[in-house]
Amino acid sequence: MKKRILSILLALCATAALVLPAAAEQQAQEGEAVSIPVYLTVVRTARNIDVTLPASMPISKIDDTVLTADNLRITNNSTTQGVRVTAISVTGSGGYTIASYGNFPATDRNRIAMSINGCNTADGGGPLAINSNAFPDIAAGGYLPVRYQAQVSVTDLSVTQANAAQVIFTLAAI
């Protein structure tokens, strides 16, 4: 019996909810202006991220030794949300082409290969196969070290500050 009374009360409430908008409907006479409210709802689907990325990834070749920086990192400056590296792509630049880091062709010239946090370039460059072990989520206020190595073969032994490659990091808020 209690369930039946509760069901009737809920049905009456639902009916009243439908009647109220109809009662609020305005009646207008011919030639009379009527003001109709516009209700705006804004849904924000994109979230801004606030990160600091390395300005460059320097590589130096001294005789047969290749040196890279050991202090690079991606810093999440947000105090409320984490970020994730979702993709990394490496392309050649300035006359250099990308080679396979795992199978570097030492006899070719003007080739560069990179390994970023253990994820290696493939012949021809492009996207790296990244994983969450190499690129874990970066918590709010945290950072992720960027450790990279390179292999380089050059034709010109007097190269200085050549832009040999472009590394593109894609990030997402989490």
C-alpha positions, 0 to 999 in steps of 0.5 A: 500500500505504501509503495502504491501511495508513493508511486501516485505521489511521484506521478503527481510530481512529474505531472506538475513539473510538466505543467509549470513550463506550460504555465510560464508560457507567455500569451501575446496579442497581435503586434505585441512584442514578447521577450523570450529568455535564452538559457546558455549552457557552456561545456568545456571539453578541452583542458589547458595544460601548463608544462615546461618542455626542453628548449632544445636537445643538444648533441655534440660529437667530439671525435667518435664520442657523442655527448647529450645533455643529462638535465632535461625534463618535462615539468608539469606546472599545474597544481591541480591536474596531471599530464601524460606524454601521448606521442613523440615524433622525430624527423630529420632537418637541415639535410640530416635523415633519421636512422634506426637507433638499434641498427645505426648505419655507421657508413652513411653520412648526415644521419642521426638516430636517437633513443629517448627514455629508451624509446628508439627512432626507426629508419626514416623517423616518425613516431616512436613506440612509447610506453607508460614505463618510459613515459609515466604520467606526470602528477600535478607539480611533478616532472619527468626526466628526459634521458636521451642518447644519440648516434651521429654520422656527418660529412662536414667535420666543422658543423656547429649548431646545425638543426639536425632533427625535430622532436615533437612531444604530444601531451594530454591532461589526465 
